[in-house]
Amino acid sequence: MTSAAEVSTAISASALTKHYDDFVAVDGIDLEVERGELFALLGPNGAGKTTTIKMLCCLLRPTAGTASVMGHDVSTDPLGVKSVIALSPQETAIAEHVSAWDNLSLMAGSHGIDKATAKARSGELLEMMGLVDRADERVKKYSGGMKRRLSIAMALVTEPQVLFLDEPTLGLDPQSRRAIWSYIEELKGETTILLTTHYLEEADALADRIEIIDEAKIVALGTPDELKGSISDGQVTVVEAAGMTADAIEALRQTYPEVKATATGVEIEGSVVNLYDIQDVLRPRGIVVESSYQKQVTLDDVFLELTGKQLRE
């Protein structure tokens, strides 16, 4: 078997599938994550993200397909997989009646790490996660954001080669979410990370590449910029004008082929959009431009284009 040191692809899956009787939770997905990459699996709740994570972590057996982590097959070598990974689960698994120090020591000890090494690693992680000042307090006094940071630290204390972060900022306020983003950023390049999230802005901010999953199937793969560029050149002009008519929209399409009606006017795609030309089309039809501005294409737009719906939480 190829050793982990010789493996360039950290995570690989082919036609990975999970059925529960007649329910298809994951439907034949393919996955390739390079060493040191931060790869985001993005999609709504129920799309199959957590089920995929559980199969890759050997917590669920695939119904069909193959997968490996650092060269270890998830079906035939689960102990090998578990020796190189760590998981920060969606449901925070923390002992709340003891301190952060105790939680980290328990995790390190369960993986056979000696006390001196565990103490040194724990101190570094508590510093990194901004928990040093409250490291001796019982965890039950922590905020949700602090508990999520401790959960990530507990996953990292074993120095895994591959880290799975399953919805690490789920339910947190924006300030706590962005704080965790900064900690995840520090790990990029050193540790291979597979991040699941249904927060589009989170994937956009953190990921090297993104795979979008919806209704158990992969619908897109690429860097954030590639995905946004796949539906637009990135420049969209929003024109707000009351009383927009079908005739006016058709007239605008004589100059700008990509014109989409909105509730308040139109969106025009293109790198060269002239407001005076637009007014020349609309004014004779009794339509007054109230405002216009440039809109940047987002992953929300990508998801809507690919699935025909907004990302559900």
N, C-alpha and C positions, 0 to 999 in steps of 0.2 A: 504493500500500500504506500502511496505517496505520502511523505511526511508533511506536517503542517507548514514547516519552514519552506518547503518547495512549492507550496500552493500559491498561485497568483489570484485565483478567484476564491474569495472567502466564502460566499454562499452561492449555491447553484441548485436550481430546481427545474424539473421538466415535467410538464403535464400534471403537476401536483393537484390532487383532487381529494375532497373530503365529502362523503355523503352521510347523512343521518336518515336511514330508511329512504323515503322519497325526497327528502330535503337536501338540496345541493348547497353546501356551505362554501366550498371552494371548487371552482370548475375548470380544472386543467390549466393552471397558470404556469408560466415560465418565469424564471427569476435568475439574474446574474449580478452579483455584487462583488466588486473588486476589493482587494485588501486596502484598508485605510479609507475607504469611501464612506460617506454618509448618504445612505440610500433611504428615501422616504416612500412608504407604501401609503398612498393617500386615498381616502374614500369615506363614505358616510358610515354611521353605525350600522352593523348588520351586513356590510359588504363582503366580509370574509377576511379582514385584516388580522384580527386576533386569532382566528382559527389557523391562518397561515403561520403566524408566529409560534403557536403551540405545536404545530407539526415540525417546524424547523428546530424547536427546542426539545423535541422528543417527548412532549407531554400528550400528544395525540398521534395515533398511527394513521398515516395516509391510507385512503381507500384505494388510490391508484397513483401512478407517477413515481418519480424519484426525486431525492434531494440530498445534498451533502453540505456540511459545514467544515471548512478547513480540511477538506479531503475525507472527512468521516461521514459515512452514509447514515442517515437518520434511522433507517430501518434495521440495518445489520450491525451498526456500531454506535449505539446510543451512548455508551459510556465515553467513547472517544469524543463525541459531540459535546457532552456535558463537561468534559475536561477543558474545553477551550472557550466556552460561552458563559455569559451571565445575562439574566433577565430582570429588568425592572418592570413588573407587571402593572396592568391597568388598575387592579385592586391592590393598594399599597399593603404589603406584607411586613408590618413592623410591630414589634412588641412595645406597646404604648406605656406599660407600667414601669419600664426601665429607661435609662438614658440613651442618648445617641452613641456614646462610647460603648455601652453594653451591647447595643444592637450590632455595631460593627465588629466587636470582639466575638460575638456569637457566630456571626456569618463567617468571619475568618477562621475561627476554630473548627466550624463544621466542614471546612475545606482543607483542614490539616495544616494551616499556616501557624507557625510558631508565634508565641506571645510577643516577642520583641519586634518581629517583622509586622505583625498585625497592628501593634501600637504605632509604629512609624507610619504605616500606610494610612491608618485611621486618622492620625493627626494631619497628614497632608490633605486628605479628602475633606475633613471638617473645615480646614482652612479654605480649600478651593470652593466649597459649597456655602461658605459664609455662615457656618454653624458653630464656630469655635466658642463664641461667647455664651452659648446656651447648651453646650455639649454635655454638661453634667445634669441638666434638667430632665425630668421625665417627659417622654415624647408626647404624652397625652396633652401637654400644655402647648404643643407646637401648632402653628397655623397649617392650613392645607398645603401651602407652598413649601413650607419648611419640611413637612413630611415627605413631599415628593422629592425634594433635594436629598433628604436622608436615604430614601429608597434608591436613588441613583448611586449615592455613595456606597451603599451596601452591595450593589451590583458590581461596583468598580474595585472593591477592596480585594477581590481575588485576582485582579489584573487580567481580565479576560482578553482574549484576542478578538472576540466578536461580542458586541453588546447589543441586546435587543431592548429597545425602549418602546413599550406599548402604551400609547396615549399618555406621554409623561406630563402633559399640562392640562389634562381633562378636568374641566370644572373650575379651573383657577381664574382669578381676576387677571386683567391684562398686565398689571405690574409684575405679579408673581410669574406669569407666563414668560415675560421677556427676561426676567432674571434667570430662569432655567435655560432659556435659549443661550444666554451668554456662557453658562457652564458647559452646555453641549458643544458650543463652538470651540471651547478649549480642548475638547477631546478629538476633534477632527484631524485626520491624518495619522494619529497615533493608534487609534482603536477603530476597527471596522464597526460601523453602527447601522443597524436597520431600525428605522423609526417609523412607527405607525401613527397616523394622525388623521383627523377629519378637519383640522384647521388649515385652510389653504394658505394663509399667510405664514404659517409655521413652516410648511414644506418649502415655500418660496424663499424664506429667509435662511434656512439651514441646509437644504439638501444639495448635494452634487448632482444627483439624478432623482427623478420621481417616476414611480409607476402608479398609475391611477387604476383603482379597482372599483367596480360598481356591479352590484348584483352577482357577486362571486366570480366575475370575469375581469381580466385585464383589458382596459380600453385605450391606454396610451402609455408610452415610455419615452423619457428624454430628460434633458436638463430643463430647469425652469424656463430659461430663455427659448429653448427649442420648442417647448410645448406652447408657449405664448406666441411664438413666431409662426407656429403651424396654422393658426387661425387668422393671423393678421400681420402686417408689417410693423405693428406696434403703435401706429398713430391713428387715432380715431377722434374726429371732431364731433362734439355733441352740440346740436343746435336746438334750443328750446324756443318753440314758436306755437302759440295757441291757434287752433283751427286748422292744423295741417290736414291737407286733403290728399287723396290717392292721386289726383291729377298732378298736384305739386310734386309729390314724391317721384312720379314717373318722369316729370320734367327735369328734376335734379339728376336722375339716373342717366340722362343724356350726356351729362358732363362727368358724373361720378357713379360708375357702375355699382359700387358697393354702398348702397343707401338702405338703412334699416329703420322702419318706423318704430317710435317709442311712445310711451304714454304722454310725453310732453313735447314731442317734436320728432327729430330724426338723429341718427348717428351715421356719420359719413366716414368711411375708411379710405385712407390715402395719405401720402406724404405731402401733397400739395393741394390744400383746400382753401379757396379764396372766399372770404365772407361776403365781399362785394358781389361776386358772381351769384352767390346763394340769394342775396337780397334782390338781385335783378330778376331771379326766377320767382321768388315768393311775393314781392311787393305788388306786381300786377294782378295777383290773385287775391289780394286783400289780406295777406298773411304777414304779420309783423314779427321779426326776430326779437325775442326778449333777451336772450343771452346766448353766448357760445363759449366753449372751452375745450381744451385738449384733454382727452381721457386716455390713460395708459391701460393697455390690455393686461388683465390679471388672470390668475389661475381660475377664478370664479367664471370668467368668460370662457376659458378652455373647457371647464367641466360642463357648463351649460351647452356649449357647442357639441361636445361629444355625446352627452347623455340626454339632452333635451330638457334638463331640469336643474334646479339649484341644488347645491350640495346640502343634503339633509343632515341634521345633527341627531 
